Amino acid sequence: MSPRCFATRSRLIRAKHMASRDLALIGAGYWGKNIARNFNLLGALHTLCDLNPATLESYGADYHGVRKTDTVASVLADPTI
């Protein structure tokens, strides 16, 4: 895939998700940070879930609109996800 095609595809994906933050990431640690960053940039990330409070606190100002929780039950109970 050429860089131009990838950039166009990224814009289409971003445009599709911009209006709906409806994705929850369960497990926000080592690999989760990369996944969270990408979904947040796409405008799709609604909630970060991790058992470790320090992990959740490590997400800075770029995640100000993202809910953070330490229970999977609260993620599953949220109808907006």
N, C-alpha and C positions, 0 to 999 in steps of 0.2 A: 504494500500500500504506500503510495507516495505521501510525502508530508502534507501536500495540499489537500488530498482526499481525507486524510486523517483530521486536519484542521476543520474541514467542512463538516465531517461527521461529528466531531466534538461539538461544534456549534449547534447542530441539529439536536443532539442528545441534550445539551444544556438548555436549549429553547423548550424542549418537551418537558423538562423537569422544573424549570424556573418557577412556574406557578404552583407547584405542589411539593412541599416538603413533607414527604410521606414515608421516608425510609428510616429504619432503626438499625443500628449496628450493635450487635451483642458481642462483646469482647473488643475492647478499645485499646489493648496493649500494643505489643511489639508490631505485628502486622496490621493491627487495627488502625494505627496512626496513619499509615499510608492510605488505607481504604477510606478512612474518615475524611482525610484531606481531599481526596478526589471527589467523593460524593458531596462534600460541603461546597467545593468549587462549582459543582454542577447545580447546586441549589436544591438538592434532593434530601439532604440529611436532616432528619427531624429530631432523633434521639440517639444519644450514646449511652450504652449500658455496660458497666463493668463492676465486678465485685470490689475492686480495689479503689477506695476513695482518692488515693494519691494519683492514680491514673486519670481519673475523671478531672481532678483539679489541674492536671498538667495541660489540659486543653485551654488555650489562651483566648484572647479577645476575638480571634477570627471565628470562634464558635459561640459568640454571644447569643445568637438566636436558636441554638441547639439545646434541647433539654438533656439533662444528665441524670441518670438514675443507677442504682446498684441492684435493682431487682428485675428479673425477667418478667415476673408476673405483671408489673406495672406497664411494661412494654406491650405485653399481650392483651392487656385490658384497655389499652388506648385505642379508640375507634378511628382516630385520625391517622394511624399508621397502617 
